[in-house]
Amino acid sequence: MNMPNALPPTLSGAARMLRSAYPGGMPDTAYFAVLALLYEHFSDRNLAELMAAVTGKDAAIVLNDIYACVSSKPAAPAIAATRTLLTRHGLQAVCAED
């Protein structure tokens, strides 16, 4: 299991952003929209590691979810709502780090 302190510094800001946006934990309804939104900003491995740390899921499972998400993207309104929420919690700064 990935612990928050085990994340490389390059992913720490993104983890803080996601935890700030979803203080009670990331709901299943947001999970795939977050993957789709962040996919273009992180390598597959880094995105899997980040999401595993934030959600508590196994990184291998997250990696499979990433591949599923890429082949069948969530609806545009779900991604737009996620973008709005994450923008309020520092999305631009996180994306500028990549």
N, C-alpha and C positions, 0 to 999 in steps of 0.2 A: 504494500500500500504506500502510495506517495504521501509524504508529510509536507505541509506547507514550507518548512525550512529546507526541504530537499530540492526545492525548485531552484533552477539557476537564476541569477539576478535578472536576466533578460526576460523572464516570465513572471517575476514577482509583482511588477506593476499591473500586469493584466490580471493576475490572481486577485490583487487588492480591488481592482475595478469590479470584477465579477462578484466578489463577496460583498462589496458595497451595494451593488445593484440588486443583489439577491441575498439580503441579510438572513433570511430564514432558510436558505438553501435554494438551489436552482430548481424551479418546478419542471416537471417532465414536459409541460406544454411549451417551455422556453428553450429547452435543451437543443433541439435540432435547429432552431432559428439562430441560436448563438453559434453553433458549429458552422452554419452556412455563412453567417456574417463575418466570423473571424478567419474562415478558411483562407481567404486571399492574403491575409497578413502574417500567417505563421506556416512553418513547414508542417507536414502531417504529424511528424513525431513530436514537435513542440506543442502543437495544438492538442494532441492526445495527452501529453504529459500535463499540460495546463488544466484541461478539463477533468482529468483524473484527480488532480489535486483539489480542485474546487468541488467536484461532485462526489468524490469518494469511490467512483467506479474504477475498475481495473483499466489501465491504459490500453491494453489489447482490445478490450471491448469498445472503448472510446474510438480507437483507430478504425475498427469495423464500422462503427456508427458514422464516422467521418466519410468513409467510402460510400456508405448507403446514402448519406445526405448529399454528396456530390452528384450521385447518379439520379437522385430524386429530391430536388430542392424543396424546402418548405414554401408555402404560399408567400407571395410578395408582401401582403399586409402583415404577416407574422414577422417577417424579416424587418420591415419598416418600423414596427412597434418596438422590436428589440433594439434596433439602431437608435431610436429616440431615447429609450431608457439608458442604454449604455453611453450615449453621448452625454447625458446628464451626470454620468459617473466617471468620465474621463477617457472615452473611447479614442478621441483624436490624439491625445498624448500617448496612449498605448500603441496606436497604429503608427505614430511617427517614430517610435523606437525601433520598428522593424526596418 
